[in-house]
């Protein structure tokens, strides 16, 4: 059983496990969003695939994906061009992100629930 809580005035239940595999893809989507680090070319389905394959366990793992380049290129529907674009966009995201955007990307997702 996963621990959950109900927000005051709301009937929704949320998992309080910081490593929840249901929340992780959405947390990463928030982290790479326009208002945060802003990494293009990684949509929800690709993020979910990377989570399911174990390449992403938290947002910081995005910056280690280059280590898995060869394996990513072998995935169905990815290919070398797609992987290159994703890795280039991750590098560009690092270059344009300031501390405020990174902190927003890491923290705001949690704040909207707590």
C-alpha positions as CSV (number, residue, x, y, z in Angstrom):
1,X,0.0,0.0,0.0
2,X,1.4,3.4,-1.0
3,X,0.9,6.2,1.6
4,X,-1.4,8.9,0.3
5,X,-3.0,12.1,1.6
6,X,-5.9,14.3,0.7
7,X,-5.4,18.0,0.2
8,X,-7.6,20.3,2.2
9,X,-10.8,20.9,0.3
10,X,-10.0,18.4,-2.4
11,X,-10.9,14.8,-2.9
12,X,-7.8,13.8,-4.9
13,X,-5.4,11.5,-3.3
14,X,-1.6,11.9,-3.9
15,X,1.3,9.5,-3.3
16,X,3.8,10.9,-0.8
17,X,6.6,8.6,-1.9
18,X,9.3,10.8,-3.5
19,X,10.4,7.9,-5.7
20,X,6.9,7.2,-7.0
21,X,7.1,5.8,-10.5
22,X,3.7,7.3,-11.3
23,X,4.8,10.8,-10.4
24,X,8.3,10.6,-11.9
25,X,7.4,11.1,-15.5
26,X,5.3,14.2,-14.7
27,X,8.0,15.5,-12.5
28,X,10.5,15.2,-15.3
29,X,8.1,16.8,-17.7
30,X,7.7,19.8,-15.4
31,X,11.5,20.0,-15.0
32,X,12.1,20.3,-18.7
33,X,9.2,22.6,-19.3
34,X,9.4,26.1,-20.8
35,X,9.4,27.9,-17.4
36,X,12.1,25.6,-16.0
37,X,15.1,24.1,-17.7
38,X,13.3,23.9,-21.1
39,X,14.6,20.9,-23.0
40,X,12.8,20.3,-26.3
41,X,12.3,17.0,-28.2
42,X,11.5,14.9,-25.1
43,X,7.8,14.3,-25.0
44,X,5.8,12.4,-22.4
45,X,6.0,9.1,-24.3
46,X,9.8,9.2,-24.5
47,X,10.2,10.3,-20.9
48,X,8.0,7.4,-19.8
49,X,10.1,5.0,-22.0
50,X,13.3,6.3,-20.4
51,X,11.8,5.9,-16.9
52,X,10.6,2.4,-17.6
53,X,14.0,1.4,-19.0
54,X,15.7,2.8,-15.8
55,X,17.6,5.6,-17.5
56,X,15.7,8.3,-15.6
57,X,15.2,7.9,-11.8
58,X,15.1,11.7,-11.2
59,X,15.5,14.9,-13.2
60,X,19.2,15.0,-12.7
61,X,19.6,11.8,-14.7
62,X,18.7,13.7,-17.9
63,X,22.2,15.2,-17.7
64,X,23.7,11.7,-17.7
65,X,21.8,10.4,-20.8
66,X,24.8,11.0,-23.0
67,X,26.5,8.0,-21.3
68,X,23.7,5.8,-22.8
69,X,23.8,7.2,-26.3
70,X,24.6,3.9,-28.1
71,X,21.8,2.1,-26.2
72,X,19.3,4.8,-26.9
73,X,20.1,4.8,-30.6
74,X,19.2,1.1,-30.7
75,X,15.7,1.7,-29.2
76,X,12.8,1.3,-31.7
77,X,11.8,4.7,-33.1
78,X,14.8,6.6,-31.8
79,X,17.8,6.4,-34.1
80,X,21.0,8.4,-34.1
81,X,19.4,11.6,-35.3
82,X,16.7,11.7,-32.7
83,X,19.2,10.9,-29.9
84,X,21.5,13.6,-31.2
85,X,18.7,16.2,-31.1
86,X,17.7,15.2,-27.6
87,X,21.3,15.3,-26.3
88,X,21.9,18.6,-28.0
89,X,18.8,20.1,-26.5
90,X,19.8,18.8,-23.0
91,X,23.1,20.6,-23.4
92,X,21.3,23.8,-24.6
93,X,19.0,23.6,-21.6
94,X,22.0,23.5,-19.3
95,X,23.4,26.5,-21.0
96,X,20.3,28.8,-20.8
97,X,19.1,27.7,-17.4
98,X,19.8,29.9,-14.4
99,X,19.4,28.9,-10.8
100,X,15.9,30.3,-10.5
101,X,14.7,28.2,-13.4
102,X,16.4,25.0,-12.1
103,X,14.9,25.5,-8.6
104,X,11.5,26.2,-10.1
105,X,11.8,23.0,-12.1
106,X,12.8,21.0,-9.1
107,X,10.5,22.5,-6.5
108,X,7.3,23.8,-8.0
109,X,6.0,20.4,-8.9
110,X,6.1,19.4,-5.3
111,X,4.7,22.8,-4.1
112,X,1.6,22.4,-6.1
113,X,0.7,19.4,-4.0
114,X,1.9,20.4,-0.5
